[in-house]
């Protein structure tokens, strides 16, 4: 983004480096950053649940979805809903986080390359 014409023009015009970042670089990067943040948050949620399920993360008895899945595993054939509810909650949360990240990226990414010339 440093070699973009509008950043070079701002640099030639005497705009400070901080103003260049906040006015020219950050608005271009913001849609990607928000989407990546939402995706990484969903990844961390899945990793935390997987570690809790394996017994490495949150201790048993804690209200973590992975721990709930681990505790309900012995009762899978007797009461499958005990495992289905935390698994569905985890899957739905990850799906919604990804959809929110996409929606934020699209909403914040309203500026296109042709808009930057104005």
N, C-alpha and C positions, 0 to 999 in steps of 0.2 A: 504494500500500500504506500510505501515511501516514494516510489517512482511514479505514482499516478500524477497526471497533469495538474489536478486541482491542488494536490499537496505541494508539488513543485512551485506552482503559482503562489500559494500561500507563503512558502518559504522565501521566495523572491520578494514578496510584498512586505516582508518583515514581521510576519506573525510569529509569536513565540512558539516554542516546541510544545508546550502544554496546550496552547490553543489549537495547534495543529492536531494534536491527539484527540481532544474533546470535540472539535468541530468537524474534522475531516476523516479521521481514521476510525474512531469509536463508532460513529453511526453506521459505517460500512460493516464493521465486525460484529455489531450487537446481535443481529439475527442469528448468526452462526454460534455465537457464544451462548445465547439463551437455549438454543436447541441442544447444544452439546452439554450444557449444565443439566437439563432435564434428562437426557439420555444417560449421563453418568450417575445421576441420582437414582434412576431406575436400576442401573447396573449394580450400584452399591447395595441397593435393597435386595436384589437377587443374591448377591454374594454373601451378604449378612445372613440371609435366610438359609442359604446352603451351608454356611459354617455352623449356624445354630443347629441345623438338622444333623450334621455330623458330630455334634457335641463339642466343637472347638470354639464356637462363638459364645452366644449368651448361654448361661447355665440352664439346665432343665428346671422347669417351674417358672421361668421368666415369660412374660407375655410377648414372645417373639414368634413370628409365623413359622420359622424353621423349627423352633423348639416345640411348637404345637403339633407340627407334622411329625416330629420324632416321637412325641408322647402318644400320638394316636396310631402310630404304625402297628403296634401289636393287635389293635382292634379293627384292622382294616376289613376283615371279612365279617365281623359281628356288627360293626357300626361304621360303614364307609363314609357317612356324612361327617364324622369327626375329622377325617382327613380331607374331605372335599371342601369343607368351608374355608379353612385357612389357605388351601391351595388356590381356590377360586378368588379369595380376597387378594392374595399375592399377585396372581395373574391379572386381575382387574386393575389393581393399583399400578402395576408396571405398564399396562396398556394405556391407562389414562395419563400417566406421566409422559409417555411417549407422544400421545396425541396432543397434550398441552404444549409440549416442547415444539411440535410441528406447527401448531396454531400460533404460538408466540413468534416463531421464526417467520411465518408468513405475514403476520400482522406488522411486525417491526421491519420486515424487509420490503416495505412499500416503495422505497426508493429504488429505482432502476438505474442502469448505466446512463440512459438518456436524460434522466432527471438530474444527474450530477452536473451536467453542462450548463444548467440554468443558474 
